[in-house]
Amino acid sequence: MKRQVLSVMLATAMVTGLLPNTALADETGTAEVRYSMDAGKSWTESGLLDALQSSGISSADSVQIELLQDITLTAGNGGNWSNSLQTIAKKGNSTWAIDGKGHTIKRGAGVDTGLFSASVAGSVVTFRNITIDGGANWQAQDPTTRANSGITLGSDASLIYVSGGAKVVLESGTILQNNDASGSDEGAAVKDGGPNGAGTLVMNSGAEIKNNSAKTGTAVYIYNDKSVFEMNGGEIYGNYASSKNGVVYNKGDFEMNGGKIHDNAGGGVFVHSASANIPDSPLIDNGTEAVTYANVTGVTLDSNSLTFTSAGESKQLTATVVPSSAVNKNVTWVSSDTNVATVDTSGKVTAVSSGTCTVTAITKDGNIMAVCKVTVNIPVAVVTTAPTVAPTLTPTEIPSATPTLSPTMIPITGPALEPTTAPTEAPVVEPTIAPTAAPVDEAFVSAEEQKMNTIALDSELKASQTGNRINVAWGEVESAEGYKVYVQYCGQTFNDKSLNSVGSGDVTNITVTKINGKSINKTKSYKVYVVAYKTVNGEEVILGRSIFAHFAGSKSKKYTDVKNINLDKTSYNLAAGETAQINASVELVNKNKEQLSDNHTRPFRYATDDNTVATVSKSGEISAVGTGSCTIYVYAKNGCTEKIDIVVE
């Protein structure tokens, strides 16, 4: 393919004459620019901007730029870098690659606002092997105490600004550093998104964002809810957010698939009414502010039942959200009958009147529930009933029956005495004891039963995306009345729009055509889980929940799914106390792609259907416990399952 090459060899007096007025792109829409100096002659930075913004380059579909020398940007008469961010790609759906060849572009005197902007819809700008320097001169490396004798900036002073549907990719060797925008609320290194619309920032292995300062989002400020920051690798360190709201400030979608955020001051990641997928692994470590973020996977209560004997009596319920590193641990508390008992926002339950109800803790991330049975039995109600019945029946019916007719005494007295005794015992004793015991058995599923129901769901759990739909299947739970299927993009929080209901316990598959009410984005990755339930006495009872299955979109350029799990052994005969290690590998649907990263979930997850026979650790180590047989299940990231038969002698 033919390329036109512009070698910009600049002297101060030669800038205008060397730049062509005609388009640089050839008939294929491809252009290339090399920026260098004319040997032996003086040199000015304004030529770089002229090269980037020349008419031919800005109209090309594909542009390759090579930087062959360090550059210090200037403004005013000595240069033409104006006091605003300079738009790189000016044509929609164009691709730009800026290769610094190890060189540096540095902010110089007079350039007191932003440097580079990508804001044309569909355009993709890739930086590699280049250092973009904000011109700060740090006298101390400690982020909280360092002083800057270099350039200090005000608002809109990011090194890179991406918005309007454009994408910026930071590849290996790209360093964004030394930008002091301490007067700005909106980022020093990158501002992702803005009033012009959402942007997408991708940071890959070998890229660095370091030694920048601002009030908020010194590394990345994700401005609005549609903006995306996908961190696949690289490092963010040495940055300082004076507002303490995080060196990555997220109002949009932050998905951390790799890399590390460490040794910053002012916080790691601040999630503000947005979504974050930062898995349960030590990717974020800011010294004393060491935090790892993750999505909620479960919630438990410190008590599954509470009993009260007086109105106004209160007891505290405590919900524990897992994992401990979850971003959003908030729960909502709900009482099924506030006439029986109420619950406040902290989980304090207060008795109101006799009866039974449930108090449920619902996680705001994922809508995962834990239920507590509440029984209010106020003795005063029983005491007042007995005296009322006895005095009424004895003086009223017996005296009136005696004077009338002796033969009628028997039929009147007999029924009168028996119903007096029977109703007293039936409403007080039988209905109190029997209905209380029955709902406990029916409405509350034991931990062991939930475990077995979960294994049943997981045994056939499969999820895939083909065409314009997502197909989800799962195993049948025998007593289920129906199923709830939650589908969401990885990196986003489950919400009410994630829910897809199946109103039959016999139906174990569903087709989903929308996520969050919109058509499916086939380039993304997804997560699903299934809840089995039944209704008892008007209350919905959770029977079991499947594992989270993570799977790739059919148009993903990088990722594919697991087709099969290969085990070195599918059965073990062990003696009590003996251990064995499960060795597993996977076969992928597309051998030219990768399965989703371990930051979505572990490569394999394990479960046993009888831990009195054998247990299995997170790393796949089997421990024989007692005589008998059981099955151990091995799950891949997308729910693909294999079984191992265990016999302990």
C-alpha positions in Angstrom: 0.0 0.0 0.0 1.4 3.3 -1.0 2.0 5.9 1.7 2.9 9.6 1.4 5.5 10.5 4.0 6.1 14.0 5.3 9.5 14.4 6.9 9.2 17.7 8.8 12.7 19.2 9.0 12.2 22.5 10.7 14.2 25.7 11.2 12.6 28.7 12.8 12.3 30.6 9.6 11.4 27.6 7.4 8.2 26.4 9.1 5.6 27.9 6.7 7.5 27.0 3.5 8.0 23.3 4.3 4.4 22.5 5.0 2.3 21.6 1.9 -1.1 23.0 1.3 -2.4 19.8 -0.4 -3.8 16.8 1.2 -1.2 14.3 2.5 -3.4 11.2 2.4 -3.2 9.1 -0.7 -6.1 7.3 -2.4 -6.2 4.7 0.4 -6.7 7.3 3.1 -3.4 6.6 4.8 -0.8 9.1 5.8 2.4 9.1 7.8 4.3 11.9 9.5 7.8 11.8 10.9 8.8 14.7 13.0 12.6 15.4 13.1 15.0 18.2 13.1 17.0 19.6 10.2 20.5 18.6 11.1 22.7 21.6 12.0 19.8 24.0 12.1 17.7 25.5 14.9 14.4 23.9 15.8 11.0 25.0 17.0 8.1 23.0 18.5 5.4 24.7 16.6 6.1 22.5 13.6 4.7 19.5 15.5 1.3 21.1 15.8 1.4 22.2 12.2 2.1 18.6 11.2 -0.7 17.2 13.3 -3.2 19.7 12.1 -2.3 20.0 8.4 -5.3 19.5 6.2 -4.1 16.2 4.7 -3.5 14.5 8.0 -6.7 15.6 9.6 -8.8 14.2 6.7 -7.0 10.8 6.6 -8.6 7.6 7.7 -5.4 6.2 9.1 -2.4 8.2 10.4 1.0 7.0 11.7 3.1 9.6 13.5 6.7 9.1 14.7 8.5 11.4 17.0 12.2 11.5 16.4 13.3 14.0 19.0 12.3 15.4 22.4 10.0 18.4 22.2 9.3 21.3 24.6 6.0 23.0 23.6 5.9 26.7 23.5 3.2 29.3 22.9 3.0 32.9 21.8 5.3 34.4 19.2 7.8 31.7 19.7 5.4 28.9 18.9 1.8 28.3 18.1 0.5 26.0 20.8 -2.5 27.9 21.9 -4.0 27.9 25.3 -6.4 25.0 24.7 -6.3 21.3 24.1 -5.3 20.5 20.6 -7.6 18.2 18.7 -5.6 15.3 17.3 -8.0 13.3 15.1 -10.4 15.5 13.2 -12.1 12.9 11.2 -14.7 10.5 12.6 -13.9 6.8 12.7 -10.2 7.5 11.9 -7.3 5.8 13.6 -4.2 7.5 14.8 -1.0 6.0 16.2 1.5 8.3 17.8 4.8 6.5 18.4 7.2 8.6 20.5 10.2 6.3 19.8 11.2 6.8 23.4 11.1 10.6 23.2 9.3 13.2 25.4 6.8 16.0 24.7 7.0 18.5 27.5 4.9 21.5 28.4 6.9 24.6 28.2 6.4 28.3 29.2 3.2 29.9 28.0 1.3 26.6 27.6 -0.9 26.8 30.7 -3.9 24.6 29.8 -4.5 21.1 28.3 -2.3 19.4 25.7 -4.0 16.8 23.6 -7.7 16.2 22.9 -9.5 13.4 21.1 -13.2 14.3 20.8 -14.5 13.1 17.4 -16.9 10.2 17.4 -15.4 6.9 16.4 -11.9 8.1 16.3 -9.2 6.1 18.0 -5.9 7.6 19.1 -3.1 5.3 20.3 0.0 6.5 22.2 3.0 4.2 22.5 6.6 4.6 23.7 6.1 8.3 24.5 6.4 10.5 27.6 4.0 13.4 27.9 5.3 15.7 30.7 3.3 18.4 32.3 6.3 20.5 33.2 6.1 20.3 37.0 9.4 20.2 38.8 9.0 18.3 42.0 11.3 19.2 44.9 10.2 16.2 46.9 8.9 12.8 45.7 6.5 12.3 48.6 3.1 13.2 47.0 1.8 14.9 50.1 4.8 17.1 50.8 6.5 17.7 47.4 6.8 21.3 46.2 6.6 22.3 42.6 8.9 24.9 41.2 7.8 24.3 37.6 4.5 24.9 35.9 1.3 24.9 37.9 -2.0 25.0 36.1 -5.7 25.8 36.6 -8.8 24.1 35.3 -9.1 22.0 32.1 -5.4 21.3 32.2 -5.3 17.5 31.6 -2.5 16.1 29.6 -5.0 14.2 27.5 -8.8 14.8 27.2 -11.0 12.2 25.5 -14.7 12.8 24.9 -17.4 12.9 22.2 -17.4 9.2 21.5 -13.6 9.0 20.9 -11.2 6.5 22.3 -7.6 6.9 23.6 -5.4 3.9 24.1 -2.2 4.1 26.2 0.1 1.3 25.1 3.5 0.1 26.4 6.1 2.8 27.0 3.5 5.6 27.4 4.1 7.7 30.5 1.9 10.6 31.6 3.7 12.5 34.3 4.5 15.7 36.2 1.3 17.6 35.6 0.3 19.9 38.5 -3.3 20.9 38.0 -3.8 21.6 41.7 -6.3 24.3 40.8 -8.6 21.9 38.9 -11.3 19.6 40.1 -11.2 17.4 37.1 -8.0 15.5 36.6 -4.4 16.0 35.8 -3.3 13.1 33.6 -6.5 12.2 31.8 -10.0 13.6 31.8 -12.3 10.9 30.4 -15.6 12.4 29.1 -17.1 15.8 29.6 -19.9 18.2 28.4 -19.2 17.1 24.8 -20.1 13.5 25.6 -18.6 10.3 26.8 -15.1 9.0 26.1 -13.2 5.7 26.4 -9.8 5.3 27.9 -7.9 2.1 27.6 -4.6 1.5 29.6 -2.5 -1.5 28.7 0.5 -3.2 30.1 3.7 -1.1 30.2 1.9 2.2 30.4 2.3 4.5 33.5 0.5 7.4 35.0 2.7 8.9 37.8 3.6 12.0 39.8 0.6 14.1 38.9 -1.4 16.4 41.3 -4.9 17.8 41.3 -7.9 18.1 43.6 -9.7 15.1 42.2 -8.8 12.3 39.8 -5.1 13.1 39.4 -4.6 9.9 37.3 -8.0 9.6 35.6 -11.2 11.6 36.1 -14.1 9.7 34.6 -16.5 12.6 34.1 -19.9 11.1 33.1 -21.9 7.9 33.5 -21.3 6.7 29.9 -17.6 7.2 30.0 -15.4 4.1 30.3 -11.9 3.5 31.8 -10.7 0.0 31.0 -7.4 -0.7 32.8 -5.9 -3.9 31.5 -2.4 -3.3 32.8 0.2 -0.7 33.6 0.7 1.2 36.8 -0.8 4.3 38.5 1.5 5.6 41.3 3.0 8.7 42.9 -0.1 10.8 42.3 -1.8 13.1 44.8 -5.5 14.0 45.1 -5.7 16.9 47.5 -9.5 16.4 47.9 -8.9 12.9 49.2 -11.5 11.6 46.7 -9.2 9.3 44.8 -6.6 9.4 42.1 -9.1 7.7 39.9 -12.5 9.4 40.3 -15.3 7.4 38.8 -18.6 8.7 37.7 -18.8 6.2 34.8 -17.7 2.7 34.2 -14.3 1.5 35.6 -13.3 -2.0 34.7 -9.9 -3.1 36.1 -8.7 -6.2 34.4 -5.0 -5.9 35.4 -2.2 -3.6 36.3 -1.8 -1.9 39.7 -2.7 1.3 41.5 -0.2 1.8 44.3 1.7 4.4 46.5 -0.6 7.3 45.8 -1.9 9.8 48.3 -5.5 11.0 48.5 -7.1 7.7 47.9 -7.1 4.9 45.3 -10.5 4.7 43.4 -13.5 6.8 44.4 -16.8 5.4 43.0 -19.4 8.1 42.7 -22.9 6.9 41.6 -21.3 4.7 39.0 -20.1 1.1 38.5 -16.7 -0.5 39.1 -15.5 -4.0 38.5 -12.3 -4.2 40.5 -11.9 -7.9 41.4 -10.9 -9.4 44.7 -7.2 -9.3 44.2 -4.4 -7.0 45.5 -4.4 -4.6 42.6 -4.8 -1.5 44.6 -2.3 -0.7 47.4 -1.9 2.9 48.5 0.2 2.2 51.6 -2.0 3.1 54.6 -5.0 3.4 52.3 -4.6 -0.2 51.0 -8.0 -1.2 49.5 -9.1 -3.8 47.0 -12.5 -3.3 45.4 -14.9 -5.9 44.2 -18.5 -6.6 43.5 -20.8 -8.1 46.1 -21.2 -11.9 45.8 -23.3 -12.7 49.0 -24.7 -11.5 52.3 -25.4 -13.3 55.6 -27.2 -12.3 58.8 -25.9 -13.0 62.3 -29.3 -14.6 63.1 -31.8 -16.4 61.0 -34.7 -16.0 63.5 -35.8 -13.6 66.2 -38.5 -14.0 68.9 -40.1 -11.2 70.8 -42.5 -11.4 73.8 -43.5 -7.7 74.3 -44.4 -4.8 72.1 -41.6 -2.3 71.7 -38.9 -4.8 72.3 -35.9 -4.4 69.9 -33.1 -6.5 68.7 -30.2 -5.7 66.4 -29.6 -7.7 63.1 -26.2 -7.4 61.5 -25.6 -8.1 57.8 -22.2 -9.2 56.6 -21.5 -8.6 52.9 -18.9 -10.7 51.1 -16.3 -10.3 49.9 -14.9 -7.9 52.5 -13.3 -5.9 49.7 -16.7 -5.1 48.0 -17.1 -1.6 46.7 -20.6 -1.1 47.9 -21.5 -2.9 51.1 -24.7 -1.0 51.7 -27.9 -3.0 52.4 -31.6 -2.1 52.4 -33.7 -3.5 55.2 -37.4 -4.5 54.6 -40.1 -5.9 56.9 -42.8 -8.1 55.2 -45.4 -6.9 57.8 -44.8 -3.7 59.7 -47.9 -4.4 61.8 -45.9 -7.3 63.4 -42.4 -5.8 63.4 -40.5 -2.9 61.9 -36.8 -2.6 60.9 -34.8 0.6 60.6 -32.0 1.5 58.2 -29.4 0.0 60.5 -31.1 -3.4 60.9 -32.7 -2.8 64.3 -35.9 -4.9 64.5 -38.8 -3.7 66.8 -41.8 -5.8 67.8 -45.3 -4.2 67.2 -47.9 -6.9 67.8 -48.3 -10.7 67.9 -47.7 -12.5 64.6 -44.9 -13.6 62.2 -43.1 -11.8 59.5 -39.7 -11.7 57.8 -37.0 -9.1 57.8 -34.8 -9.1 54.7 -31.4 -7.5 54.0 -31.0 -6.7 50.3 -27.6 -5.6 49.0 -27.6 -2.5 46.9 -25.0 -4.1 44.7 -26.5 -7.2 43.1 -29.9 -7.2 45.0 -28.7 -10.3 46.9 -30.9 -11.2 49.9 -30.6 -12.7 53.4 -33.8 -13.4 55.4 -34.6 -13.5 59.1 -37.8 -15.1 60.5 -39.5 -12.8 63.2 -42.0 -14.2 65.7 -43.8 -11.9 68.0 -45.8 -13.7 70.8 -47.1 -11.3 73.4 -48.5 -13.4 76.4 -50.9 -10.6 77.4 -53.1 -11.5 74.5 -53.5 -15.2 75.7 -54.3 -14.2 79.3 -57.1 -11.8 78.5 -58.8 -14.4 76.2 -59.2 -17.1 78.8 -61.1 -15.1 81.5 -63.4 -13.6 78.8 -64.6 -17.0 77.5 -65.0 -18.8 80.8 -67.2 -16.3 82.6 -69.4 -15.7 79.6 -70.2 -19.3 78.9 -70.8 -20.5 82.5 -73.2 -17.8 83.9 -75.1 -17.2 80.7 -75.9 -20.6 79.2 -76.0 -22.9 82.2 -78.5 -20.7 84.3 -80.7 -20.1 81.3 -80.8 -23.8 80.3 -81.6 -25.2 83.8 -85.1 -23.6 84.3 -86.2 -24.4 80.8 -86.2 -28.1 80.2 -84.2 -30.9 81.7 -83.9 -33.0 78.5 -82.4 -30.1 76.7 -79.7 -29.7 79.3 -77.7 -32.5 77.9 -77.6 -31.4 74.3 -77.0 -27.8 75.3 -74.5 -28.5 78.0 -72.5 -31.1 76.1 -71.8 -28.9 73.1 -71.3 -25.9 75.3 -68.6 -27.5 77.4 -66.7 -29.2 74.6 -66.4 -26.2 72.4 -65.3 -24.2 75.4 -62.4 -26.5 76.0 -61.6 -27.3 72.4 -61.6 -23.7 71.1 -59.5 -22.6 74.0 -56.8 -25.2 73.2 -57.2 -25.1 69.4 -56.6 -21.3 68.9 -54.1 -21.0 71.7 -52.2 -24.2 71.6 -52.6 -25.9 68.3 -52.7 -22.9 66.0 -49.9 -21.2 67.9 -47.6 -24.2 67.9 -48.5 -25.9 64.6 -48.5 -22.8 62.3 -45.3 -21.6 63.9 -43.5 -24.9 63.3 -44.8 -25.5 59.8 -43.6 -22.2 58.2 -40.2 -22.6 59.8 -39.8 -25.9 57.9 -41.5 -24.7 54.7 -40.5 -21.0 54.4 -36.9 -21.2 55.6 -34.5 -23.3 53.7 -31.6 -24.8 55.6 -28.0 -24.0 54.7 -27.5 -27.6 53.6 -30.6 -27.5 51.4 -29.6 -24.2 49.8 -26.2 -25.7 49.1 -27.7 -28.7 47.3 -30.0 -26.4 45.4 -27.1 -24.3 44.3 -25.2 -27.4 43.1 -28.3 -28.4 41.2 -28.5 -24.9 39.5 -24.8 -24.9 38.7 -24.8 -28.5 37.3 -26.3 -27.3 34.0 -25.3 -23.6 34.2 -24.4 -22.4 30.7 -24.3 -18.8 29.2 -23.3 -17.6 25.8 -23.9 -14.7 23.4 -24.8 -15.4 19.8 -26.5 -13.2 17.2 -28.5 -10.5 19.1 -29.3 -12.6 22.1 -27.8 -14.1 25.2 -28.8 -17.7 26.1 -28.8 -18.8 29.7 -29.5 -22.4 30.9 -29.3 -23.9 34.4 -30.1 -27.0 36.4 -33.6 -27.7 37.7 -34.4 -27.3 41.4 -37.1 -29.8 42.3 -39.2 -27.6 44.6 -38.7 -24.3 42.7 -41.8 -22.3 41.7 -39.7 -20.2 39.3 -36.3 -18.6 38.7 -34.9 -15.1 38.5 -32.0 -14.7 36.0 -29.8 -11.6 36.4 -27.7 -10.5 33.3 -25.4 -7.6 33.3 -22.1 -6.3 31.7 -19.0 -7.1 33.6 -17.9 -3.9 35.4 -21.5 -2.8 36.0 -23.8 -3.3 39.0 -26.8 -5.6 38.8 -30.0 -3.6 39.0 -33.7 -4.0 38.5 -33.2 -3.9 34.7 -30.9 -6.9 35.0 -33.7 -9.1 36.2 -35.4 -11.6 33.9 -38.1 -13.8 35.5 -39.1 -17.4 34.6 -42.5 -18.2 36.3 -42.2 -22.0 36.1 -40.0 -24.4 38.0 -39.9 -26.7 35.0 -38.4 -24.2 32.6 -34.6 -24.0 32.9 -33.5 -21.7 30.1 -34.1 -18.2 28.9 -33.2 -16.0 26.0 -32.3 -12.4 26.8 -32.2 -9.7 24.0 -31.6 -6.6 26.1 -29.3 -5.5 28.9 -30.2 -2.4 30.9 -33.2 -2.0 28.5 -31.0 -1.6 25.5 -29.7 -3.9 22.7 -26.7 -6.1 23.6 -23.2 -4.8 23.0 -21.6 -7.8 21.5 -18.0 -6.6 22.0 -18.3 -6.6 25.8 -18.2 -9.4 28.5 -21.1 -10.4 30.6 -22.0 -11.9 34.0 -25.1 -13.9 35.0 -26.5 -15.7 38.0 -29.7 -17.6 38.6 -31.9 -17.6 41.8 -34.4 -20.4 42.4 -37.5 -19.5 44.6 -40.9 -20.6 45.8 -43.7 -18.7 47.6 -44.9 -19.8 51.1 -47.7 -17.9 52.8 -47.4 -15.1 50.4 -43.6 -14.8 51.0 -40.9 -15.4 48.5 -38.4 -17.9 49.8 -34.9 -18.2 48.2 -34.1 -21.9 47.6 -30.6 -21.3 46.2 -28.3 -19.1 44.0 -26.0 -20.2 41.3 -22.4 -19.1 41.0 -21.6 -16.0 38.9 -20.8 -17.0 35.3 -18.6 -14.6 33.3 -18.5 -15.0 29.5 -17.3 -13.1 26.4 -19.3 -11.4 23.7 -19.2 -12.9 20.2 -17.6 -9.8 18.8 -14.9 -9.5 21.4 -11.5 -9.1 19.6 -9.5 -10.6 22.5 -11.6 -13.0 24.5 -13.4 -16.3 24.1 -15.0 -18.8 26.4 -14.2 -22.2 27.9 -15.5 -25.1 25.8 -14.4 -28.0 28.0 -12.6 -28.6 31.3 -9.9 -31.3 31.2 -9.1 -33.1 34.4 -6.1 -35.4 35.0 -8.3 -37.6 37.2 -12.1 -37.9 37.5 -12.2 -40.1 40.6 -10.2 -40.5 43.8 -10.1 -43.3 46.4 -8.7 -41.7 49.6 -8.2 -42.6 53.2 -9.6 -40.3 55.9 -7.1 -37.5 56.5 -5.5 -37.9 53.0 -5.3 -35.0 50.5 -5.1 -34.7 46.8 -4.7 -31.9 44.3 -7.1 -31.3 41.4 -5.2 -30.5 38.2 -7.4 -28.9 35.6 -7.0 -27.2 32.2 -9.4 -25.8 29.7 -10.2 -26.1 26.0 -11.3 -22.8 24.5 -14.0 -22.2 21.9 -11.6 -20.1 19.8 -8.0 -21.2 20.2 -6.8 -17.9 18.7 -8.2 -15.9 21.6 -7.9 -15.8 25.4 -10.4 -16.7 28.1 -11.5 -13.8 30.3 -8.9 -12.6 32.8 -8.6 -13.9 36.3 -9.8 -10.6 37.5 -13.4 -11.5 36.6 -13.2 -14.6 38.8 -10.8 -17.4 39.6 -9.8 -19.8 36.8 -11.7 -22.6 38.6 -14.2 -22.7 41.4 -15.0 -25.9 43.4 -17.8 -27.3 45.5 -18.5 -30.6 47.3 -22.0 -32.1 47.9 -21.0 -33.6 51.2 -18.3 -32.0 53.3 -18.6 -34.7 55.9 -16.9 -37.0 53.4 -14.5 -34.6 51.6 -13.9 -30.9 51.4 -12.2 -28.9 48.7 -10.3 -25.6 49.0 -10.3 -22.6 46.8 -7.0 -23.8 45.2 -8.5 -27.2 44.4 -7.0 -29.3 47.3 -9.2 -32.2 48.3 -9.2 -33.2 52.0 -10.8 -36.6 52.9 -12.8 -36.2 56.1 -14.9 -39.4 56.8 -16.0 -42.7 55.3 -18.4 -42.4 52.4 -18.7 -41.1 48.8 -19.4 -37.7 47.4 -19.0 -35.6 44.3 -16.8 -32.6 43.8 -17.7 -30.1 41.1 -15.2 -28.0 39.1 -16.5 -24.8 37.5 -14.8 -22.7 34.8 -15.4 -18.9 34.6 -18.4 -19.3 32.2 -20.0 -22.0 34.3 -18.7 -25.0 32.3 -18.7 -27.9 34.8 -16.9 -31.2 35.4 -17.4 -33.8 38.2 -15.0 -35.8 40.3 -16.2 -38.9 42.2 -14.7 -39.2 45.7 -14.6 -42.4 47.8 -13.2 -42.2 51.3 -12.5 -45.5 53.0 
